[in-house]
């Protein structure tokens, strides 16, 4: 995983450097935006998607859930604020 990210860094340096920026640095408007700005926004979006794909698309919630499952299930922590229901055997109305 780290190798892929290390390979991505030089690629990003290349596409964010002079030759590519000079190609898109024109007075042309596309969708009402200068071509250079559109290039940078689209590239930014693609970079974010690529990094998410390389990292596996997992967020912290997935990691925490996996750790809980490995430790013995999705039990409530001992300091939980949720009130426990009394069992039916202790019900005084019967």
C-alpha positions as CSV (number, residue, x, y, z in Angstrom):
1,X,0.0,0.0,0.0
2,X,2.8,2.5,0.9
3,X,4.6,1.6,-2.3
4,X,1.6,2.7,-4.4
5,X,1.4,5.9,-2.5
6,X,5.1,6.5,-3.0
7,X,4.7,5.9,-6.7
8,X,1.7,8.3,-6.8
9,X,3.8,11.2,-5.4
10,X,6.2,11.6,-8.4
11,X,3.4,11.2,-10.8
12,X,1.6,14.0,-9.1
13,X,4.7,16.2,-9.3
14,X,4.9,15.6,-13.0
15,X,1.3,16.4,-13.8
16,X,1.3,19.5,-11.6
17,X,4.5,20.9,-13.1
18,X,5.4,23.3,-15.9
19,X,4.6,21.5,-19.2
20,X,1.1,20.4,-18.2
21,X,0.2,23.7,-16.5
22,X,1.5,25.6,-19.6
23,X,-0.7,23.4,-21.9
24,X,-3.9,24.3,-19.9
25,X,-2.9,27.9,-19.2
26,X,-5.0,29.4,-22.0
27,X,-7.7,32.1,-22.2
28,X,-10.2,29.4,-23.2
29,X,-13.3,29.1,-21.0
30,X,-15.0,25.8,-20.6
31,X,-18.2,25.7,-18.6
32,X,-17.5,29.3,-17.7
33,X,-14.2,28.5,-16.0
34,X,-10.7,29.1,-17.3
35,X,-9.2,25.9,-18.6
36,X,-6.4,25.9,-16.1
37,X,-8.8,26.1,-13.1
38,X,-10.9,23.3,-14.5
39,X,-7.8,21.2,-15.0
40,X,-6.7,21.7,-11.4
41,X,-10.2,21.0,-10.0
42,X,-10.7,17.8,-12.0
43,X,-7.2,16.7,-11.2
44,X,-7.7,17.3,-7.5
45,X,-10.9,15.2,-7.6
46,X,-9.1,12.4,-9.4
47,X,-6.3,12.5,-6.9
48,X,-8.7,12.2,-4.0
49,X,-10.5,9.2,-5.6
50,X,-7.1,7.5,-6.4
51,X,-5.9,7.9,-2.8
52,X,-9.2,6.6,-1.5
53,X,-8.9,3.6,-3.9
54,X,-5.3,2.9,-2.9
55,X,-6.1,3.0,0.8
56,X,-8.9,0.5,0.3
57,X,-11.9,2.9,0.9
58,X,-12.1,2.1,4.6
59,X,-12.9,4.7,7.1
60,X,-12.2,4.7,10.8
61,X,-15.6,3.3,11.6
62,X,-14.8,0.1,9.6
63,X,-11.5,-0.3,11.4
64,X,-13.1,0.2,14.9
65,X,-15.9,-2.3,14.0
66,X,-13.3,-4.9,12.8
67,X,-11.3,-4.5,16.0
68,X,-14.4,-5.0,18.2
69,X,-15.4,-8.1,16.2
70,X,-11.9,-9.6,16.7
71,X,-12.1,-8.9,20.4
72,X,-15.3,-10.7,21.0
73,X,-18.3,-9.0,19.3
74,X,-20.1,-5.8,19.3
75,X,-20.7,-5.5,23.0
76,X,-21.5,-2.2,24.6
77,X,-18.6,-0.5,26.5
78,X,-18.9,-0.6,30.3
79,X,-19.3,3.2,30.5
80,X,-22.3,3.2,28.2
81,X,-25.0,5.8,29.0
82,X,-27.8,3.5,27.8
83,X,-30.0,2.3,30.7
84,X,-30.4,-1.4,31.2
85,X,-34.0,-2.8,31.3
86,X,-34.8,-4.7,34.4
87,X,-35.5,-8.4,33.7
88,X,-39.0,-9.7,33.8
89,X,-38.2,-11.9,36.9
90,X,-37.7,-8.7,39.0
91,X,-40.9,-7.1,37.9
92,X,-43.0,-6.3,41.1
93,X,-46.3,-6.0,39.2
94,X,-46.8,-9.8,38.8
